[in-house]
Amino acid sequence: MTTANYYKHDFSPFIFTVKNLSQQGLAAAAIISVVLSFGLLWLLPKLKPMSESARNRLDFLRPWLIFSSIATSVLFGLHKAGIDWGLRWYSTMYLLGYLFVYMCCRHWINKRSIMLTPILLDSLIAYLMIGMLLGARIAYVFIYNWDVYSRSPLDAVKIWEGGLSFHGGIVGVITAIVIFCRRNGISFWHLSDQLAFTVPVGIGLGRIGNFMNGELYGRVISDHVPWAVIFPTGGNLARHPSQIYQSLGEGWMLFLTLILVRRFKSREGTTGAAFVFFYGFYRFFVEFFREADEQLKYYFNNSLTMGQILCFITMLAGIGVFIYTRDNILVGSDLWRSKIDAFLERRAKEEAV
């Protein structure tokens, strides 16, 4: 089959590199962001009494201003030191995913519809990031590539070289949420429902990052597919852009599914159960277009991949969670709201001390 008419993937894995940026522009951006952070977050509240709504707006701006101050200052320092660092698409997509989680949680905090405060939210984000990285890496090492890492165990810590399992990341995040909830007296099903609703956006963005990197590509096409792509590391063969399929299925279709689920009155745990089940459901079918991991290939007479086996387990887990939580408190009920109010009042007293 000729490949002349198919698009050849030539995207850079970097959004930008430090050497391509202007040193003067970086210096100006760093100074402006630092001045804005100092003026708006520290000086203005001291000079002028502020209403609660104005303080909420400043709370919303705080992470953006602090992040921009740190980022531009670091970039200027790297440029000055001659270090040619680059911002990758994949890491940026995950960062945007975490920002989406943060913004949604801030919105729910302002509406008093989640058992969180701004201080607890900052702690939660750290828990989620550590849990995701540890879970995703451990699963990749022991399930997907143990033959390699058993010979060089120290290579397992080299996360910067790639190798993360999303199924392992789910387990890591769930473990982090359990620990966080127990330490802070929060209902696990309450918090996991809210967070599960935001995760598909991060997945959708992350798969786009995979496509930009030219990794985790699809199987070789067996017939004419107009949108097939030739990936640099996949040989001179036209393949399915399965990263885009996964972004649409595991990301945006899953997000729309959870929006529909949340439109109906449900128990705490229902959204989380729906996320677990439908993630496995959508990915199971998309895996038929994705190239199997080189070190694992196929199982059951070359019909299923390891990812599909894990998806089947994931769907069973989702059904189990739905059955287990069917008697939980009804979301939006008076009792549900009174529990949130009681928690927030207790936290307000603790944080005031």
Legacy VTK file of the C-alpha trace (Angstrom):
# vtk DataFile Version 3.0
C-alpha trace
ASCII
DATASET POLYDATA
POINTS 353 float
0.000 0.000 0.000
1.421 3.380 -0.968
2.004 5.881 1.821
2.636 8.900 -0.382
-0.804 10.401 0.250
-0.753 10.102 4.024
0.357 12.770 6.454
3.832 12.280 7.911
4.007 13.250 11.576
6.552 16.041 11.986
5.461 17.813 15.179
8.103 18.757 17.699
7.572 17.293 21.206
8.406 20.780 22.546
6.051 23.748 22.613
9.156 25.920 22.900
12.789 25.729 23.982
14.559 28.321 26.118
17.145 29.167 23.452
14.369 30.326 21.101
12.997 32.851 23.613
14.071 36.474 24.013
16.069 37.138 27.166
14.768 40.718 27.328
11.192 39.519 26.919
11.622 36.929 29.677
13.105 39.548 32.018
10.194 41.937 31.376
7.603 39.164 31.862
9.239 38.047 35.116
9.327 41.594 36.516
5.702 42.304 35.543
4.382 39.039 37.012
6.321 39.501 40.270
5.088 43.107 40.647
1.491 42.076 39.955
1.722 39.204 42.440
3.162 41.464 45.135
0.732 44.322 44.470
-2.491 42.342 44.121
-1.900 39.524 46.578
-0.103 41.322 49.405
-0.128 45.126 49.106
-3.690 45.781 47.882
-5.471 43.813 50.667
-3.452 45.776 53.276
-4.194 49.207 51.761
-7.882 48.746 51.037
-10.679 46.901 52.873
-12.084 44.259 50.537
-15.469 42.613 50.213
-15.821 38.845 50.305
-16.440 38.708 46.534
-13.272 40.724 45.876
-11.278 38.383 48.118
-12.691 35.416 46.206
-11.544 36.948 42.934
-8.060 37.438 44.364
-8.070 33.850 45.603
-8.884 32.754 42.064
-6.031 34.841 40.615
-3.496 33.770 43.252
-2.328 30.461 41.706
-2.118 31.968 38.219
-0.032 34.945 39.355
2.240 32.853 41.559
2.739 30.269 38.815
3.519 32.927 36.186
5.995 34.621 38.541
7.827 31.372 39.223
7.702 30.167 35.608
9.003 33.368 34.002
11.710 33.765 36.646
12.895 30.187 36.142
12.884 30.565 32.355
14.929 33.762 32.621
17.421 31.989 34.907
17.737 29.041 32.504
18.275 31.388 29.565
20.903 33.352 31.494
22.696 30.129 32.478
22.648 28.853 28.892
20.587 25.765 29.750
18.483 24.752 26.739
15.396 23.415 28.487
12.141 22.898 26.588
8.466 22.729 27.565
6.952 19.496 26.270
3.431 19.117 24.953
2.666 16.103 27.140
3.652 17.677 30.446
1.813 20.874 29.494
-1.391 18.960 28.788
-1.252 17.296 32.189
-0.587 20.656 33.820
-3.671 22.074 32.088
-5.627 19.080 33.334
-4.601 19.796 36.930
-5.478 23.461 36.472
-8.944 22.399 35.315
-9.327 20.278 38.460
-8.204 23.240 40.558
-10.609 25.693 38.884
-13.580 23.328 39.246
-12.794 22.755 42.921
-12.490 26.505 43.505
-15.899 26.945 41.876
-17.444 24.273 44.120
-15.729 25.779 47.193
-17.289 29.162 46.424
-20.688 27.481 46.041
-20.152 25.518 49.288
-20.934 22.276 47.472
-17.742 20.369 48.286
-15.965 19.404 51.512
-12.881 21.491 50.764
-11.362 24.852 51.623
-8.674 26.720 49.637
-6.021 25.471 52.071
-7.201 21.866 51.811
-7.357 22.157 48.018
-3.666 23.076 47.771
-2.834 20.012 49.852
-5.141 17.796 47.798
-3.462 18.727 44.500
-0.092 17.645 45.944
-1.600 14.324 47.092
-3.110 13.704 43.639
0.102 14.437 41.745
2.222 12.176 43.971
-0.379 9.394 43.913
-0.735 9.543 40.141
3.018 9.433 39.473
3.722 6.617 41.930
0.761 4.479 40.859
1.332 4.985 37.136
5.049 4.219 37.379
4.720 1.185 39.654
2.077 -0.384 37.389
4.185 0.265 34.278
7.285 -1.280 35.845
5.647 -4.408 37.295
2.874 -5.081 34.747
4.083 -3.730 31.424
7.887 -3.935 31.510
9.094 -6.072 34.421
11.497 -8.117 32.257
13.531 -4.969 31.576
13.405 -3.395 35.034
14.142 -6.664 36.830
17.614 -6.507 35.256
18.091 -2.788 36.077
15.922 -1.977 39.138
17.349 1.541 39.565
15.992 2.507 36.136
12.496 2.284 37.628
12.943 5.736 39.194
13.788 7.386 35.852
10.300 8.738 35.231
11.709 11.421 32.917
12.507 8.693 30.387
8.807 7.864 30.039
6.687 4.874 30.970
3.422 5.456 32.865
0.310 3.294 33.102
-3.024 5.087 33.290
-4.702 2.167 35.048
-1.941 2.333 37.663
-2.425 6.085 37.850
-6.112 5.558 38.713
-5.163 3.216 41.566
-2.537 5.700 42.788
-4.990 8.603 42.734
-7.677 6.584 44.540
-5.137 5.628 47.215
-4.109 9.280 47.586
-7.751 10.366 47.941
-8.373 7.684 50.609
-5.371 8.864 52.653
-6.314 12.534 52.216
-9.940 11.929 53.247
-8.998 9.929 56.325
-6.544 12.583 57.482
-9.092 15.372 57.074
-12.372 13.711 58.031
-13.910 13.901 54.554
-16.287 11.401 52.969
-14.340 9.468 50.312
-17.364 8.974 48.058
-18.233 12.664 48.243
-14.784 13.852 47.185
-14.094 11.102 44.644
-17.349 11.901 42.833
-16.355 15.527 42.361
-12.812 14.731 41.252
-13.885 11.922 38.899
-16.026 14.424 37.010
-12.948 16.529 36.159
-10.527 13.730 35.199
-11.753 13.097 31.595
-10.628 16.589 30.574
-7.088 15.750 31.694
-7.245 12.435 29.829
-8.455 14.115 26.638
-5.662 16.680 26.797
-3.057 14.066 27.698
-3.874 11.943 24.637
-3.441 15.005 22.445
-0.011 15.346 24.058
0.706 11.716 23.102
-0.165 12.536 19.494
2.064 15.609 19.435
4.917 13.442 20.767
4.273 10.788 18.110
3.983 8.042 20.746
1.413 5.349 21.568
0.351 5.330 17.919
-2.209 3.050 16.302
-2.076 -0.144 14.315
-1.179 -0.254 10.636
-4.255 0.426 8.509
-5.644 -2.503 6.539
-7.588 -0.344 4.080
-7.653 3.268 2.950
-8.152 5.618 5.916
-7.921 9.283 4.799
-6.752 10.539 8.200
-4.070 7.866 8.744
-0.631 9.130 9.836
2.942 7.951 9.300
4.747 8.221 12.651
8.569 8.599 12.714
9.110 5.714 15.148
6.474 3.483 13.535
8.270 2.842 10.270
7.161 3.989 6.841
3.649 2.671 7.455
0.342 4.506 7.612
-1.289 3.990 10.998
-4.454 4.915 12.847
-3.987 8.094 14.951
-5.319 6.150 17.929
-4.222 8.913 20.328
-6.937 11.120 18.814
-9.463 8.279 19.037
-8.578 7.872 22.719
-8.824 11.601 23.332
-12.335 11.600 21.865
-13.479 8.417 23.637
-11.701 8.327 27.024
-11.657 12.110 27.260
-14.478 14.102 25.733
-17.103 11.339 25.298
-16.480 10.232 28.880
-16.810 13.837 30.061
-20.167 14.203 28.272
-21.290 10.880 29.756
-20.547 12.091 33.289
-22.373 15.368 32.610
-25.460 13.312 31.710
-25.062 11.110 34.787
-24.884 14.161 37.069
-28.084 15.608 35.619
-30.078 12.895 37.413
-30.480 12.571 41.155
-27.948 10.024 42.338
-26.165 8.703 45.393
-22.638 9.642 46.427
-20.366 7.278 44.541
-22.478 7.074 41.375
-20.351 9.547 39.386
-17.165 7.768 40.454
-18.639 4.387 39.508
-19.725 5.758 36.119
-16.245 7.156 35.512
-14.534 3.845 36.295
-16.975 1.787 34.198
-17.212 4.031 31.134
-13.470 4.718 31.034
-12.910 0.975 30.708
-15.805 0.723 28.223
-14.584 3.439 25.846
-10.939 2.434 26.026
-11.717 -1.269 25.438
-13.048 -0.517 21.959
-10.448 2.133 21.076
-7.690 -0.369 21.935
-8.616 -2.310 18.781
-6.999 0.546 16.825
-3.958 1.039 19.079
-0.646 -0.758 18.574
-0.018 -3.187 21.420
2.956 -2.626 23.715
6.029 -4.134 22.088
7.054 -6.081 25.197
3.590 -7.601 25.766
1.857 -7.884 22.388
-1.441 -9.835 22.495
-3.226 -12.408 24.675
-6.007 -14.959 24.210
-5.082 -16.153 20.746
-3.771 -12.695 19.731
-7.182 -11.093 20.208
-6.779 -8.835 23.259
-4.110 -6.479 24.572
-3.062 -6.052 28.211
-4.852 -2.695 28.133
-8.117 -4.413 27.167
-7.729 -7.003 29.912
-7.268 -4.190 32.444
-10.272 -2.367 30.937
-12.439 -5.436 31.528
-11.315 -5.490 35.171
-11.981 -1.734 35.367
-15.564 -2.178 34.114
-16.204 -4.902 36.707
-14.817 -2.578 39.393
-17.172 0.190 38.241
-20.169 -2.147 38.539
-18.963 -3.200 41.992
-18.669 0.416 43.153
-22.166 1.210 41.869
-23.661 -1.735 43.790
-21.673 -0.938 46.941
-22.767 2.734 47.015
-26.431 2.297 46.070
-27.531 3.097 49.642
-25.293 6.172 50.078
-26.610 9.654 50.825
-28.542 11.360 48.013
-26.556 14.136 46.346
-28.252 17.533 46.720
-30.544 16.470 49.555
-30.968 18.536 52.724
-28.931 16.003 54.700
-26.150 16.168 52.081
-25.985 19.966 52.296
-26.117 20.000 56.088
-23.115 17.635 56.248
-21.110 19.917 53.953
-22.050 23.004 56.010
-21.076 21.266 59.246
-17.711 20.235 57.796
-16.951 23.739 56.468
-17.857 25.346 59.798
-15.531 22.947 61.634
-12.711 23.586 59.174
-13.181 27.358 59.429
-12.673 27.166 63.192
-9.608 24.929 62.831
-8.003 27.120 60.168
-8.717 30.264 62.206
-6.712 28.767 65.075
LINES 1 354
353 0 1 2 3 4 5 6 7 8 9 10 11 12 13 14 15 16 17 18 19 20 21 22 23 24 25 26 27 28 29 30 31 32 33 34 35 36 37 38 39 40 41 42 43 44 45 46 47 48 49 50 51 52 53 54 55 56 57 58 59 60 61 62 63 64 65 66 67 68 69 70 71 72 73 74 75 76 77 78 79 80 81 82 83 84 85 86 87 88 89 90 91 92 93 94 95 96 97 98 99 100 101 102 103 104 105 106 107 108 109 110 111 112 113 114 115 116 117 118 119 120 121 122 123 124 125 126 127 128 129 130 131 132 133 134 135 136 137 138 139 140 141 142 143 144 145 146 147 148 149 150 151 152 153 154 155 156 157 158 159 160 161 162 163 164 165 166 167 168 169 170 171 172 173 174 175 176 177 178 179 180 181 182 183 184 185 186 187 188 189 190 191 192 193 194 195 196 197 198 199 200 201 202 203 204 205 206 207 208 209 210 211 212 213 214 215 216 217 218 219 220 221 222 223 224 225 226 227 228 229 230 231 232 233 234 235 236 237 238 239 240 241 242 243 244 245 246 247 248 249 250 251 252 253 254 255 256 257 258 259 260 261 262 263 264 265 266 267 268 269 270 271 272 273 274 275 276 277 278 279 280 281 282 283 284 285 286 287 288 289 290 291 292 293 294 295 296 297 298 299 300 301 302 303 304 305 306 307 308 309 310 311 312 313 314 315 316 317 318 319 320 321 322 323 324 325 326 327 328 329 330 331 332 333 334 335 336 337 338 339 340 341 342 343 344 345 346 347 348 349 350 351 352
